Amino acid sequence: MNMLSGDLIHLGLADAGIIALLGYGVVFLGLIFLMIVVILLGKAFSAAGKKKAAAPAPVEETVEEAPKPVAPGAAGELKLHNVEPKIAAMLMAIVADKLGKPLNELRFISIKEVE
């Protein structure tokens, strides 16, 4: 049978199955090879990163840190009286929604459960 003449090759079910299994095997071997390469490169780069980190850093003068600034729009401390923080957060969100204002523009001083 001449392949160049345009004739089709008729394979039996067993031959087609073997060719498919060989194809799957080649693909999986390629994937395993790529996985090994990626793991080895990851270990090589992490080892190189550790070597750079091991170099002693220059010693700087210790400066007393100023207190961290409060986020823009934050209103300070909130006192909760017999209220869980989750419930307080929901209440503040509801109030902000009903007023139509962003939460960071409102100031809550304390939240107390009324019995």
C-alpha positions in Angstrom: 0.0 0.0 0.0 1.4 3.3 -1.0 0.8 6.2 1.5 1.3 8.9 -1.0 -1.5 7.7 -3.3 -4.1 9.0 -0.9 -5.4 5.6 0.3 -6.7 5.5 3.8 -5.2 3.2 6.4 -7.8 1.0 8.0 -6.9 0.2 11.6 -8.6 -2.4 13.7 -9.9 -1.6 17.1 -6.9 -3.2 18.9 -4.4 -1.2 16.8 -6.3 2.0 17.4 -6.3 1.3 21.1 -2.6 0.7 21.2 -1.9 3.9 19.2 -4.2 5.9 21.6 -2.5 4.4 24.7 1.0 5.2 23.3 -0.2 8.8 22.6 -1.5 9.2 26.1 1.7 7.7 27.5 3.9 10.2 25.5 1.8 13.1 26.7 2.0 12.0 30.4 5.7 11.4 30.2 6.1 14.9 28.8 4.0 16.3 31.6 6.0 14.4 34.2 9.3 15.7 32.6 8.0 19.3 32.7 6.9 18.9 36.3 10.4 17.7 37.3 12.0 20.6 35.5 9.7 23.1 37.2 10.4 21.6 40.7 14.1 21.6 40.1 14.1 25.2 38.9 11.9 26.2 41.9 14.5 24.6 44.3 17.4 26.3 42.5 15.8 29.7 42.7 14.7 29.4 46.3 18.3 28.3 47.2 19.7 31.3 45.4 17.2 33.6 47.2 18.3 32.1 50.6 21.9 32.8 49.7 21.2 36.4 49.0 19.1 36.8 52.2 21.9 35.3 54.2 24.2 38.2 53.5 24.4 40.5 56.6 22.3 43.6 56.3 23.9 47.0 57.2 23.0 48.1 60.7 20.9 51.2 60.8 20.3 53.4 63.8 17.1 52.6 65.7 14.7 55.4 65.6 11.7 55.6 67.8 8.7 55.1 65.7 5.9 57.7 65.8 2.4 56.4 66.4 0.8 55.0 63.2 -1.6 57.5 61.7 -5.2 56.5 61.7 -6.8 55.6 58.4 -8.5 58.5 56.6 -12.0 58.9 57.9 -11.5 56.7 60.9 -13.2 58.1 64.0 -11.2 56.6 66.8 -12.1 54.0 69.3 -15.6 52.4 69.7 -16.8 51.1 73.1 -19.1 48.1 73.0 -21.3 47.3 75.9 -22.7 43.8 75.9 -22.6 43.7 72.1 -20.6 41.3 69.9 -18.3 43.0 67.4 -20.1 41.2 64.5 -23.4 42.6 65.6 -21.9 46.1 66.0 -20.4 46.0 62.5 -23.8 45.0 61.1 -25.5 47.8 63.0 -23.0 50.4 61.8 -23.4 49.2 58.2 -27.2 49.4 58.4 -27.0 53.0 59.8 -24.6 54.1 57.1 -26.9 52.6 54.4 -30.0 54.2 55.8 -28.3 57.6 56.0 -26.8 57.2 52.6 -23.3 58.1 53.8 -20.1 56.2 53.6 -19.2 54.4 56.9 -15.9 56.3 57.2 -17.8 59.6 57.4 -19.8 58.5 60.5 -18.5 58.5 64.0 -19.7 55.8 66.4 -18.7 56.4 70.0 -20.3 53.5 71.8 -22.9 50.8 71.1 -25.0 49.4 73.9 -27.8 46.8 73.8 -31.1 48.2 75.1 -32.9 45.6 77.2 
